[in-house]
Structures are given as C-alpha cells and as structure tokens.
Amino acid sequence: MDWIIEELTTLSLGDKRLERRAEKVLAQLSRNATDSIPTACGGAGETKAAYRFFDNDRVSSDLI
C-alpha cells in the first residue's frame, strides 16, 4: 500500500511509533472500509491498539 506511505509523508505526530501505528490503522481500515474497527483490525490486540491510537492526546484529526 504505497499510497498510504505517500499520503502520510507529511504526518508529524512527534513520535515515530505513533506514525507507524497511523500507517497500520489506515491500512487496516482502508482494506475493510465498511467494517467496524474490531472487524477491520482482525483481532483483539490490533483493535485495542487502534483505539489507543485514536485516544492518544498527541493524535488529532487536524494533524492527520
């Protein structure tokens, strides 16, 4: 999914781990755009990681 990397080249969340998580979450959700987050993520651990990403104070829709 090269388009994800290209789309997020200007993303700067101040933490490379958050930026890698953004790529992963976007990839999961784009493959399964109509599914719920738990279904799109495919497992409890990945779902929890996605929700923690969205809940992180350093992540906002304006930044993304």
MIKEVO-566206 format. One line per field, with one value per residue (C-alpha): residue in three letters; residue number from 1; x, y, z. Coordinates in Angstrom, 2 decimals, always signed. Layout:
// MIKEVO-566206
aa	c(ala, ...)
i	c(NUM, ...)
X	c(X, ...)
Y	c(Y, ...)
Z	c(Z, ...)
***
This chain:
// MIKEVO-566206
aa	c(met, asp, trp, ile, ile, glu, glu, leu, thr, thr, leu, ser, leu, gly, asp, lys, arg, leu, glu, arg, arg, ala, glu, lys, val, leu, ala, gln, leu, ser, arg, asn, ala, thr, asp, ser, ile, pro, thr, ala, cys, gly, gly, ala, gly, glu, thr, lys, ala, ala, tyr, arg, phe, phe, asp, asn, asp, arg, val, ser, ser, asp, leu, ile)
i	c(1, 2, 3, 4, 5, 6, 7, 8, 9, 10, 11, 12, 13, 14, 15, 16, 17, 18, 19, 20, 21, 22, 23, 24, 25, 26, 27, 28, 29, 30, 31, 32, 33, 34, 35, 36, 37, 38, 39, 40, 41, 42, 43, 44, 45, 46, 47, 48, 49, 50, 51, 52, 53, 54, 55, 56, 57, 58, 59, 60, 61, 62, 63, 64)
X	c(+0.00, +2.38, -0.39, -0.60, +3.08, +2.75, -0.39, +1.23, +4.64, +3.83, +2.36, +4.27, +2.92, +6.21, +6.69, +7.72, +5.79, +2.55, +3.29, +3.86, +0.64, -1.20, +0.03, -1.06, -4.51, -5.09, -4.11, -6.45, -9.38, -8.89, -8.93, -12.20, -13.76, -17.32, -16.41, -16.38, -12.98, -12.83, -13.71, -11.31, -8.45, -8.97, -8.02, -8.34, -4.76, -4.91, -8.32, -7.03, -4.01, -6.26, -8.49, -5.44, -4.10, -7.36, -7.48, -3.89, -3.67, -0.99, -3.28, -5.99, -7.95, -6.32, -2.85, -3.85)
Y	c(+0.00, +2.62, +5.22, +5.16, +5.99, +8.73, +10.11, +10.25, +11.67, +14.99, +13.42, +14.56, +13.31, +13.80, +10.07, +7.58, +4.82, +6.79, +7.49, +3.78, +2.98, +5.55, +3.75, +0.39, +1.60, +3.34, +0.18, -1.96, +0.41, +1.02, -2.72, -3.06, +0.39, -0.64, -2.89, -1.87, -1.14, -4.51, -6.40, -4.38, -4.84, -8.58, -9.26, -8.06, -6.79, -4.82, -3.42, -2.26, -0.67, +1.19, +2.54, +3.58, +5.37, +7.30, +8.09, +9.38, +13.08, +13.64, +12.40, +14.63, +14.79, +18.15, +16.58, +13.61)
Z	c(+0.00, -1.26, -1.36, +2.44, +2.83, +0.21, +1.85, +5.28, +4.27, +5.92, +9.05, +12.11, +15.41, +17.23, +17.75, +15.06, +16.81, +16.51, +12.86, +12.16, +14.01, +11.86, +8.74, +10.11, +11.21, +7.88, +6.01, +8.12, +7.78, +4.06, +3.28, +5.15, +4.84, +5.66, +8.59, +12.22, +13.75, +15.56, +12.38, +10.21, +12.67, +12.84, +16.44, +19.99, +20.23, +16.99, +17.90, +21.28, +19.59, +17.13, +19.90, +21.95, +18.87, +18.42, +22.15, +22.29, +23.21, +20.57, +17.78, +16.34, +13.12, +12.38, +12.48, +10.37)
***
